[in-house]
Amino acid sequence: MAESGVTTRLVRGRRLRWSWRTFRRLPLLPGLILALVVICALFARWMAPEAPTFGKLSDAFIPPAWIEGGSSAHLLGTDSLGRDVYSRIIYGARVSLVVSIFAIFIAGSIGTVMGLASGYFGGRLDGLIMRLVDIALALPTILIALVLVAVLQPGIVTVIVVIGCLSWANYARQIRGEVLTVKERDFVVLARSIGSSPARIMSRHILPNVFNTIIVLATLQVGSVILLEATLSFLGLGVPPPEPSWGQMVAEGRAFIVVAWWMALFPGLAIMFTVLSMNLMGDWLRDLLDPRLRQL
């Protein structure tokens, strides 16, 4: 009986250790949060109880449902115009997702092309591109974005283009470093010796070997893009109202923070949890795709 008890405890201990390793290796909670954000963005029309722009002044400043005076029809309360905060947060996820996907695609495309050319050709081209990278990294991104969005017509397309064109430098620098290593490998030297063009070598032989790095960089940058878009919207230069965005909702709730704290709190929590989840997911992908960083 004693031996059976010891064996049972050992088995339980092993299971607990296995469960902890699995939980640590697999970003379950961040993955669930990100899945929820994606679902909200894709199915906002069916998940939101009300239209994000619909409101009645008679329903203004209704607190969340679990607070005295709250209503089950407005789970997270209403804003100063009687619009449902829960519905606006769900629709705001769509703005964050669209801006992140397209802005990162633009930044990744520019940075990858610049990094491939810089690392493969070297020489003066490498020096020129790296100086451009240094300049881009030295510029205050948020200030430049504010100026560009203010000069251009504010809107979701403008925000995407501005963020994408200001976020390519990290891709170029990282990809260049990877290319400097890959281009000296035997399969690249062999492709060059048989007369393959530089474009073919970079697209068919080098790019697939640095694609993991691009994926990790893109994942880690999603949080920064969401924060930048939220900052622009908070300052009134992002997605114009009445289209809801999380940063805009925080800005609107700032004026009523004492009497209606929920207007700013819940959109702020949405930003925080989404950015944190993307950063954790990026760290996990980096450890997964780079064998040198895997931890037992």
Residue frames as qw, qx, qy, qz and C-alpha x, y, z in Angstrom:
[[0.000, 0.885, 0.466, 0.000, 0.00, 0.00, 0.00],
 [0.309, -0.788, 0.100, 0.522, 2.82, 2.40, 0.88],
 [0.391, -0.154, 0.600, 0.681, 4.60, 1.69, -2.40],
 [0.219, 0.614, 0.680, 0.337, 1.32, 2.26, -4.26],
 [0.112, -0.931, -0.265, 0.223, 0.90, 5.63, -2.57],
 [0.364, -0.594, 0.345, 0.630, 4.45, 6.67, -3.43],
 [0.364, 0.160, 0.708, 0.583, 3.95, 5.60, -7.05],
 [0.111, 0.805, 0.572, 0.116, 0.70, 7.58, -7.26],
 [0.207, -0.892, -0.028, 0.401, 2.42, 10.71, -5.91],
 [0.403, -0.340, 0.532, 0.662, 5.29, 10.30, -8.39],
 [0.295, 0.442, 0.715, 0.454, 2.85, 9.94, -11.28],
 [0.017, -0.914, -0.399, 0.067, 0.95, 13.03, -10.12],
 [0.333, -0.740, 0.186, 0.554, 4.19, 14.96, -9.79],
 [0.387, -0.049, 0.645, 0.657, 5.25, 14.02, -13.29],
 [0.185, 0.676, 0.655, 0.284, 1.85, 15.02, -14.66],
 [0.147, -0.927, -0.198, 0.283, 2.03, 18.38, -12.90],
 [0.363, -0.538, 0.402, 0.645, 5.53, 19.00, -14.25],
 [0.337, 0.236, 0.723, 0.555, 4.40, 17.99, -17.75],
 [0.076, 0.837, 0.538, 0.066, 1.36, 20.27, -17.48],
 [0.227, -0.861, 0.019, 0.455, 3.54, 23.19, -16.38],
 [0.377, -0.272, 0.573, 0.674, 6.04, 22.62, -19.22],
 [0.258, 0.491, 0.726, 0.407, 3.17, 22.41, -21.69],
 [0.043, -0.917, -0.376, 0.127, 1.57, 25.60, -20.33],
 [0.312, -0.729, 0.218, 0.569, 4.92, 27.39, -20.45],
 [0.360, -0.104, 0.672, 0.639, 5.73, 26.25, -23.98],
 [0.080, 0.514, 0.702, 0.485, 2.29, 26.81, -25.46],
 [0.043, 0.012, 0.201, -0.979, 0.87, 30.34, -25.07],
 [0.045, -0.471, -0.876, -0.093, -2.63, 29.12, -24.31],
 [0.049, -0.740, -0.462, 0.486, -3.99, 32.23, -22.62],
 [0.005, 0.526, -0.267, -0.808, -2.49, 34.72, -25.12],
 [0.007, 0.048, 0.838, 0.544, -3.71, 32.50, -27.93],
 [0.011, -0.601, -0.795, 0.085, -7.26, 32.50, -26.53],
 [0.021, -0.721, -0.196, 0.664, -7.23, 36.31, -26.16],
 [0.011, 0.378, -0.519, -0.767, -5.98, 36.80, -29.71],
 [0.013, 0.266, 0.907, 0.325, -8.52, 34.29, -31.04],
 [0.008, 0.704, 0.623, -0.340, -11.25, 36.24, -29.27],
 [0.003, 0.634, -0.106, -0.766, -10.02, 39.51, -30.82],
 [0.011, 0.135, -0.751, -0.646, -10.00, 37.95, -34.30],
 [0.004, 0.464, 0.883, 0.069, -13.48, 36.47, -33.80],
 [0.016, 0.734, 0.388, -0.557, -14.79, 39.85, -32.64],
 [0.012, 0.504, -0.360, -0.785, -13.26, 41.54, -35.68],
 [0.042, -0.003, -0.852, -0.522, -14.66, 39.01, -38.14],
 [0.235, -0.492, -0.814, -0.201, -18.10, 38.56, -36.63],
 [0.052, -0.098, -0.355, 0.928, -18.69, 41.96, -35.03],
 [0.412, -0.137, -0.322, -0.841, -22.02, 42.38, -36.79],
 [0.710, -0.290, -0.587, -0.261, -23.42, 39.26, -35.11],
 [0.568, -0.186, -0.612, 0.518, -21.62, 39.53, -31.75],
 [0.045, 0.036, -0.241, 0.969, -22.40, 43.16, -30.94],
 [0.099, 0.541, 0.789, -0.275, -25.87, 43.69, -29.43],
 [0.223, 0.884, 0.259, -0.319, -26.16, 47.15, -31.00],
 [0.608, 0.658, 0.059, 0.441, -24.68, 49.13, -33.87],
 [0.601, -0.200, -0.236, 0.737, -21.54, 50.99, -32.70],
 [0.095, 0.180, 0.087, 0.975, -22.90, 54.37, -33.79],
 [0.416, -0.577, -0.533, -0.459, -26.41, 53.93, -32.38],
 [0.303, -0.154, -0.622, 0.706, -27.21, 55.72, -29.17],
 [0.242, -0.777, -0.453, -0.364, -29.92, 57.55, -27.26],
 [0.091, 0.528, -0.359, 0.764, -29.15, 60.51, -25.04],
 [0.702, -0.491, 0.049, -0.514, -31.64, 59.16, -22.53],
 [0.976, -0.147, -0.123, 0.101, -29.34, 56.12, -22.08],
 [0.387, 0.703, -0.399, 0.443, -26.16, 58.15, -21.52],
 [0.019, -0.531, 0.661, -0.530, -23.79, 57.18, -18.71],
 [0.910, -0.265, -0.058, -0.312, -25.49, 53.90, -17.79],
 [0.267, -0.641, 0.716, -0.070, -22.93, 52.00, -15.65],
 [0.305, 0.219, -0.910, -0.176, -21.88, 48.39, -16.26],
 [0.665, -0.297, -0.522, -0.444, -24.49, 45.71, -15.63],
 [0.671, -0.248, -0.629, 0.304, -23.05, 44.51, -12.30],
 [0.174, -0.008, -0.341, 0.924, -23.10, 48.00, -10.73],
 [0.111, 0.609, 0.650, -0.441, -26.16, 49.57, -9.14],
 [0.299, 0.720, 0.027, -0.626, -28.10, 51.40, -11.83],
 [0.038, -0.343, 0.779, 0.523, -26.69, 49.23, -14.58],
 [0.780, 0.305, 0.089, -0.539, -28.70, 47.39, -17.21],
 [0.718, -0.074, 0.672, 0.166, -28.33, 43.89, -18.62],
 [0.641, 0.722, 0.256, 0.049, -28.91, 45.42, -22.06],
 [0.320, 0.856, -0.317, 0.254, -25.58, 47.26, -21.72],
 [0.909, -0.202, -0.268, 0.249, -23.05, 44.84, -20.27],
 [0.604, -0.071, -0.145, 0.780, -20.18, 47.36, -20.05],
 [0.060, -0.677, -0.294, 0.672, -22.33, 50.47, -19.78],
 [0.455, 0.762, 0.367, 0.281, -22.87, 53.33, -22.21],
 [0.466, 0.028, -0.014, 0.884, -20.95, 56.46, -23.15],
 [0.018, 0.358, 0.230, -0.905, -21.92, 60.14, -23.16],
 [0.395, 0.161, -0.387, -0.817, -24.10, 59.68, -26.25],
 [0.785, -0.010, 0.366, -0.500, -25.84, 56.55, -25.01],
 [0.703, 0.429, -0.532, -0.197, -23.85, 54.20, -27.25],
 [0.949, -0.307, 0.042, -0.053, -23.14, 50.69, -26.00],
 [0.150, -0.792, 0.587, 0.078, -19.51, 50.42, -24.88],
 [0.691, -0.129, 0.708, 0.061, -19.41, 46.65, -25.36],
 [0.707, 0.609, 0.354, 0.053, -20.54, 46.95, -28.98],
 [0.260, 0.939, -0.225, -0.002, -18.03, 49.68, -29.70],
 [0.414, -0.606, 0.673, 0.091, -15.16, 47.63, -28.23],
 [0.759, 0.162, 0.623, 0.096, -16.11, 44.70, -30.46],
 [0.579, 0.787, 0.181, 0.114, -16.16, 46.88, -33.57],
 [0.083, -0.921, 0.376, 0.062, -12.95, 48.57, -32.44],
 [0.697, -0.292, 0.623, 0.201, -11.19, 45.20, -32.67],
 [0.717, 0.557, 0.376, 0.185, -11.88, 45.27, -36.40],
 [0.213, 0.962, -0.148, 0.083, -10.03, 48.58, -36.80],
 [0.420, -0.712, 0.560, 0.064, -7.02, 47.36, -34.81],
 [0.780, 0.006, 0.602, 0.169, -6.83, 44.11, -36.76],
 [0.624, 0.724, 0.243, 0.166, -7.14, 45.75, -40.20],
 [0.052, 0.955, -0.285, 0.056, -4.55, 48.42, -39.41],
 [0.573, -0.554, 0.598, 0.090, -2.13, 45.86, -37.97],
 [0.811, 0.202, 0.519, 0.179, -2.35, 43.41, -40.88],
 [0.571, 0.762, 0.182, 0.245, -1.95, 45.92, -43.70],
 [0.080, -0.948, 0.300, -0.066, 0.56, 48.20, -41.96],
 [0.626, -0.477, 0.601, 0.135, 2.80, 45.27, -41.08],
 [0.792, 0.379, 0.427, 0.216, 2.49, 43.90, -44.60],
 [0.362, 0.911, -0.036, 0.195, 3.70, 47.25, -46.00],
 [0.291, -0.839, 0.457, -0.054, 6.50, 47.57, -43.45],
 [0.778, -0.228, 0.572, 0.122, 7.58, 43.95, -43.86],
 [0.753, 0.559, 0.278, 0.208, 7.63, 44.16, -47.64],
 [0.223, 0.934, -0.199, 0.196, 9.72, 47.34, -47.70],
 [0.437, -0.731, 0.519, -0.076, 12.07, 46.17, -44.98],
 [0.867, -0.032, 0.484, 0.117, 12.55, 42.70, -46.47],
 [0.681, 0.677, 0.120, 0.253, 13.42, 44.04, -49.92],
 [0.039, 0.921, -0.317, 0.225, 15.82, 46.59, -48.43],
 [0.627, -0.566, 0.532, -0.054, 17.43, 44.01, -46.17],
 [0.892, 0.198, 0.371, 0.167, 17.86, 41.45, -48.95],
 [0.546, 0.785, -0.020, 0.293, 19.43, 44.01, -51.27],
 [0.181, -0.884, 0.380, -0.202, 21.68, 45.42, -48.57],
 [0.718, -0.437, 0.542, -0.007, 22.96, 42.06, -47.37],
 [0.871, 0.277, 0.364, 0.177, 23.37, 40.43, -50.76],
 [0.550, 0.757, 0.030, 0.351, 24.98, 43.22, -52.80],
 [0.655, -0.478, -0.105, 0.575, 26.92, 44.93, -50.01],
 [0.454, 0.234, 0.195, 0.837, 29.25, 47.78, -50.90],
 [0.027, -0.082, 0.038, -0.996, 27.89, 51.27, -51.37],
 [0.520, -0.367, -0.494, -0.592, 24.30, 50.07, -51.59],
 [0.644, -0.383, -0.615, 0.247, 24.69, 48.39, -48.21],
 [0.326, -0.142, -0.309, 0.882, 26.12, 51.56, -46.72],
 [0.214, -0.211, -0.215, -0.929, 23.35, 53.72, -48.16],
 [0.613, -0.414, -0.563, -0.369, 20.54, 51.46, -46.95],
 [0.608, -0.344, -0.565, 0.439, 22.05, 51.13, -43.49],
 [0.138, -0.014, -0.173, 0.975, 22.35, 54.90, -43.17],
 [0.430, -0.308, -0.358, -0.770, 18.68, 55.17, -44.13],
 [0.675, -0.389, -0.626, 0.010, 17.91, 52.58, -41.47],
 [0.434, -0.188, -0.440, 0.763, 19.86, 54.59, -38.87],
 [0.119, -0.128, -0.051, -0.983, 17.95, 57.73, -39.81],
 [0.571, -0.349, -0.518, -0.534, 14.61, 55.93, -39.69],
 [0.659, -0.368, -0.606, 0.251, 15.36, 54.46, -36.25],
 [0.319, -0.103, -0.311, 0.889, 16.49, 57.85, -34.94],
 [0.235, -0.327, -0.260, -0.878, 13.30, 59.64, -35.97],
 [0.291, 0.083, 0.684, -0.664, 10.55, 59.99, -33.33],
 [0.016, 0.237, 0.890, 0.389, 7.96, 57.73, -34.96],
 [0.004, -0.677, -0.697, 0.237, 4.92, 59.11, -33.17],
 [0.009, -0.686, -0.030, 0.727, 5.78, 62.73, -33.97],
 [0.009, 0.225, -0.670, -0.708, 6.44, 61.99, -37.65],
 [0.001, 0.388, 0.904, 0.177, 3.21, 59.99, -37.81],
 [0.010, 0.717, 0.490, -0.495, 1.29, 62.88, -36.26],
 [0.026, 0.559, -0.256, -0.788, 2.69, 65.34, -38.80],
 [0.023, 0.053, -0.820, -0.569, 2.02, 63.07, -41.79],
 [0.007, -0.512, -0.859, 0.008, -1.52, 62.18, -40.70],
 [0.016, 0.717, 0.313, -0.622, -2.27, 65.84, -39.99],
 [0.049, 0.441, -0.443, -0.779, -1.00, 66.89, -43.43],
 [0.183, -0.082, -0.861, -0.467, -2.83, 64.08, -45.23],
 [0.609, -0.311, -0.170, -0.709, -6.53, 63.41, -44.85],
 [0.319, -0.274, 0.811, -0.408, -7.13, 61.43, -41.62],
 [0.862, 0.110, -0.128, -0.479, -8.61, 58.02, -42.19],
 [0.886, -0.259, 0.385, 0.000, -7.87, 54.33, -41.87],
 [0.826, 0.476, 0.059, 0.295, -6.01, 54.18, -45.21],
 [0.170, 0.854, -0.295, 0.392, -3.80, 57.12, -44.22],
 [0.607, -0.629, 0.436, -0.214, -3.03, 55.53, -40.85],
 [0.956, 0.030, 0.268, 0.110, -2.10, 52.22, -42.50],
 [0.672, 0.637, -0.052, 0.374, 0.20, 53.81, -45.07],
 [0.058, -0.858, 0.340, -0.381, 1.90, 56.13, -42.56],
 [0.727, -0.510, 0.439, -0.139, 2.51, 53.38, -39.98],
 [0.944, 0.193, 0.210, 0.162, 3.70, 50.96, -42.64],
 [0.561, 0.711, -0.115, 0.409, 6.16, 53.43, -44.15],
 [0.161, -0.805, 0.398, -0.409, 7.59, 54.32, -40.73],
 [0.779, -0.416, 0.413, -0.223, 8.07, 50.76, -39.43],
 [0.902, 0.397, -0.170, -0.002, 10.32, 49.07, -42.00],
 [0.145, 0.792, -0.555, 0.211, 13.74, 49.79, -40.48],
 [0.588, -0.420, 0.653, -0.228, 13.82, 46.91, -37.98],
 [0.918, 0.283, 0.270, -0.067, 13.00, 44.43, -40.74],
 [0.587, 0.757, -0.259, 0.125, 15.79, 45.76, -42.97],
 [0.102, -0.725, 0.635, -0.248, 18.44, 45.60, -40.25],
 [0.712, -0.236, 0.625, -0.215, 17.51, 42.12, -39.03],
 [0.884, 0.422, 0.194, -0.051, 17.09, 40.63, -42.51],
 [0.396, 0.815, -0.412, 0.102, 20.42, 42.10, -43.62],
 [0.322, -0.586, 0.715, -0.204, 22.19, 40.32, -40.78],
 [0.823, 0.053, 0.544, -0.152, 20.56, 37.02, -41.71],
 [0.750, 0.660, -0.009, -0.038, 21.39, 37.45, -45.40],
 [0.099, 0.810, -0.573, 0.069, 25.07, 38.08, -44.65],
 [0.499, -0.330, 0.790, -0.132, 25.21, 34.60, -43.13],
 [0.794, 0.321, 0.484, -0.180, 22.99, 32.76, -45.61],
 [0.588, 0.776, -0.153, -0.170, 24.64, 34.09, -48.77],
 [0.027, 0.672, -0.740, -0.007, 27.93, 32.36, -47.82],
 [0.747, -0.085, 0.627, -0.202, 26.37, 28.91, -47.64],
 [0.349, -0.161, 0.807, 0.449, 27.17, 26.27, -50.23],
 [0.389, 0.555, 0.728, 0.102, 23.78, 26.21, -51.95],
 [0.169, 0.932, 0.114, -0.299, 23.93, 29.98, -52.59],
 [0.199, -0.636, 0.576, 0.473, 27.52, 29.79, -53.84],
 [0.417, 0.102, 0.850, 0.306, 26.51, 26.91, -56.14],
 [0.348, 0.772, 0.527, -0.075, 23.51, 28.84, -57.48],
 [0.037, 0.903, -0.168, -0.395, 25.77, 31.81, -58.18],
 [0.330, -0.431, 0.718, 0.435, 28.34, 29.63, -59.94],
 [0.408, 0.314, 0.813, 0.271, 25.80, 28.23, -62.40],
 [0.103, 0.172, 0.357, 0.912, 24.75, 31.71, -63.43],
 [0.149, -0.704, -0.694, 0.028, 21.53, 32.27, -61.48],
 [0.076, 0.669, 0.084, 0.735, 20.48, 35.90, -61.39],
 [0.083, 0.132, -0.583, 0.798, 20.63, 37.84, -58.10],
 [0.573, -0.142, 0.031, -0.807, 16.84, 38.20, -58.12],
 [0.842, -0.044, -0.479, -0.244, 16.40, 34.43, -58.44],
 [0.519, 0.111, -0.693, 0.489, 18.98, 33.68, -55.76],
 [0.121, -0.152, 0.445, -0.874, 17.40, 36.11, -53.31],
 [0.668, -0.077, -0.026, -0.740, 13.82, 34.96, -53.96],
 [0.886, 0.044, -0.402, -0.225, 14.39, 31.19, -54.31],
 [0.746, 0.081, -0.541, 0.379, 17.32, 30.48, -52.01],
 [0.219, 0.178, -0.467, 0.838, 17.81, 33.28, -49.48],
 [0.439, -0.317, -0.002, -0.841, 14.27, 34.47, -48.73],
 [0.821, -0.284, -0.426, -0.252, 12.94, 31.05, -47.60],
 [0.687, -0.051, -0.529, 0.496, 15.82, 30.82, -45.12],
 [0.112, 0.058, -0.347, 0.929, 15.01, 34.17, -43.50],
 [0.401, -0.441, -0.486, -0.640, 11.22, 33.81, -43.61],
 [0.592, -0.486, -0.603, 0.223, 11.04, 32.61, -39.99],
 [0.336, -0.208, -0.235, 0.888, 12.73, 35.82, -38.91],
 [0.163, -0.229, -0.306, -0.910, 10.18, 37.86, -40.86],
 [0.542, -0.491, -0.620, -0.285, 7.29, 36.03, -39.18],
 [0.550, -0.434, -0.493, 0.516, 8.71, 36.61, -35.70],
 [0.184, -0.067, -0.030, 0.980, 9.38, 40.30, -36.38],
 [0.301, -0.345, -0.454, -0.764, 5.86, 40.77, -37.75],
 [0.581, -0.520, -0.625, -0.027, 4.31, 39.10, -34.72],
 [0.478, -0.373, -0.364, 0.707, 6.33, 41.17, -32.28],
 [0.100, 0.032, 0.129, 0.986, 5.45, 44.37, -34.15],
 [0.243, -0.565, -0.678, -0.401, 1.68, 43.91, -33.99],
 [0.418, -0.671, -0.478, 0.383, 1.60, 45.28, -30.45],
 [0.291, -0.332, 0.060, 0.896, 3.57, 48.36, -31.45],
 [0.035, -0.247, -0.560, -0.790, 1.28, 49.02, -34.41],
 [0.332, -0.659, -0.663, -0.126, -1.84, 48.70, -32.26],
 [0.401, -0.617, -0.295, 0.609, -0.38, 51.13, -29.71],
 [0.204, -0.145, 0.272, 0.929, 0.62, 53.58, -32.43],
 [0.157, -0.430, -0.643, -0.614, -2.84, 53.46, -34.02],
 [0.402, -0.694, -0.581, 0.136, -4.46, 53.88, -30.61],
 [0.368, -0.454, -0.111, 0.804, -2.21, 56.86, -29.89],
 [0.053, 0.087, 0.431, 0.896, -3.12, 58.53, -33.17],
 [0.305, -0.563, -0.664, -0.385, -6.81, 57.92, -32.52],
 [0.447, -0.608, -0.474, 0.454, -6.44, 59.18, -28.96],
 [0.243, -0.384, 0.049, 0.889, -4.99, 62.43, -30.30],
 [0.450, 0.673, 0.313, -0.497, -7.78, 62.76, -32.84],
 [0.271, 0.655, -0.507, -0.491, -5.69, 61.94, -35.92],
 [0.270, -0.103, 0.951, 0.111, -6.55, 58.28, -36.37],
 [0.004, -0.402, -0.846, -0.350, -9.77, 56.71, -37.58],
 [0.180, -0.192, 0.037, -0.964, -12.31, 59.57, -37.68],
 [0.289, 0.267, 0.768, -0.506, -15.54, 59.30, -35.68],
 [0.712, -0.399, 0.288, -0.501, -18.14, 57.93, -35.53],
 [0.850, 0.196, -0.489, 0.021, -16.21, 54.77, -36.54],
 [0.676, -0.709, 0.170, -0.108, -15.10, 53.30, -33.21],
 [0.682, 0.386, -0.515, 0.348, -11.48, 52.60, -32.33],
 [0.707, -0.465, -0.438, 0.304, -10.04, 51.77, -28.96],
 [0.424, -0.051, -0.146, 0.893, -7.78, 54.81, -28.76],
 [0.168, -0.401, -0.261, -0.862, -10.63, 57.13, -29.71],
 [0.628, -0.567, -0.487, -0.216, -12.83, 55.56, -27.02],
 [0.627, -0.337, -0.358, 0.604, -10.16, 56.16, -24.38],
 [0.189, 0.133, 0.035, 0.972, -9.91, 59.80, -25.50],
 [0.386, -0.501, -0.386, -0.672, -13.69, 60.25, -25.29],
 [0.706, -0.531, -0.468, 0.030, -13.78, 58.69, -21.83],
 [0.505, 0.049, -0.332, 0.795, -10.97, 60.87, -20.51],
 [0.138, -0.381, -0.005, -0.914, -13.32, 63.86, -20.11],
 [0.716, -0.409, -0.121, -0.553, -15.75, 61.76, -18.04],
 [0.527, 0.219, -0.777, 0.266, -13.25, 59.68, -16.09],
 [0.126, -0.143, 0.642, -0.742, -14.78, 60.70, -12.73],
 [0.627, 0.114, 0.292, -0.713, -18.45, 60.11, -13.50],
 [0.922, 0.300, 0.037, -0.243, -18.12, 57.37, -16.14],
 [0.311, -0.647, 0.673, 0.179, -14.81, 55.61, -15.62],
 [0.744, 0.121, 0.655, 0.053, -15.93, 52.60, -17.67],
 [0.574, 0.805, 0.055, -0.141, -15.80, 54.63, -20.89],
 [0.241, 0.807, -0.538, 0.025, -11.99, 54.73, -20.75],
 [0.521, -0.455, 0.708, -0.143, -11.21, 51.66, -18.64],
 [0.840, 0.163, 0.512, -0.082, -12.59, 48.87, -20.82],
 [0.682, 0.724, -0.084, 0.063, -11.10, 50.07, -24.14],
 [0.019, -0.799, 0.582, -0.150, -7.80, 50.57, -22.31],
 [0.670, -0.276, 0.678, -0.125, -7.94, 47.01, -21.01],
 [0.854, 0.459, 0.241, -0.044, -8.67, 45.78, -24.53],
 [0.420, 0.827, -0.356, 0.118, -5.53, 47.52, -25.79],
 [0.295, -0.662, 0.661, -0.194, -3.41, 46.24, -22.91],
 [0.782, -0.089, 0.606, -0.120, -4.45, 42.58, -23.14],
 [0.804, 0.585, 0.104, -0.008, -4.19, 42.50, -26.93],
 [0.292, 0.831, -0.448, 0.154, -0.71, 44.04, -26.99],
 [0.447, -0.532, 0.690, -0.202, 0.50, 41.84, -24.13],
 [0.873, 0.128, 0.456, -0.114, -0.84, 38.71, -25.82],
 [0.709, 0.697, -0.092, 0.062, 0.85, 39.59, -29.11],
 [0.034, 0.788, -0.587, 0.184, 4.17, 40.18, -27.35],
 [0.635, -0.310, 0.684, -0.182, 3.93, 36.83, -25.56],
 [0.874, 0.387, 0.285, -0.071, 2.98, 35.13, -28.82],
 [0.480, 0.814, -0.315, 0.087, 5.96, 36.74, -30.54],
 [0.251, -0.646, 0.699, -0.179, 8.32, 35.51, -27.82],
 [0.799, -0.026, 0.580, -0.156, 6.89, 32.01, -28.14],
 [0.793, 0.605, 0.068, -0.012, 7.29, 32.00, -31.92],
 [0.202, 0.830, -0.508, 0.111, 10.87, 33.22, -31.59],
 [0.459, -0.446, 0.750, -0.170, 11.72, 30.38, -29.21],
 [0.840, 0.221, 0.468, -0.164, 9.88, 27.87, -31.40],
 [0.718, 0.696, 0.006, 0.024, 11.43, 28.85, -34.73],
 [0.258, 0.761, -0.542, 0.245, 14.96, 29.36, -33.43],
 [0.892, -0.168, -0.411, 0.082, 16.37, 26.09, -31.98],
 [0.455, 0.275, -0.451, 0.717, 19.11, 28.03, -30.19],
 [0.237, -0.339, 0.266, -0.871, 16.49, 29.73, -27.99],
 [0.748, -0.310, -0.467, -0.354, 14.36, 26.72, -27.10],
 [0.204, -0.459, 0.664, -0.554, 14.17, 26.01, -23.38],
 [0.452, -0.124, -0.882, -0.050, 13.44, 22.66, -21.85]]
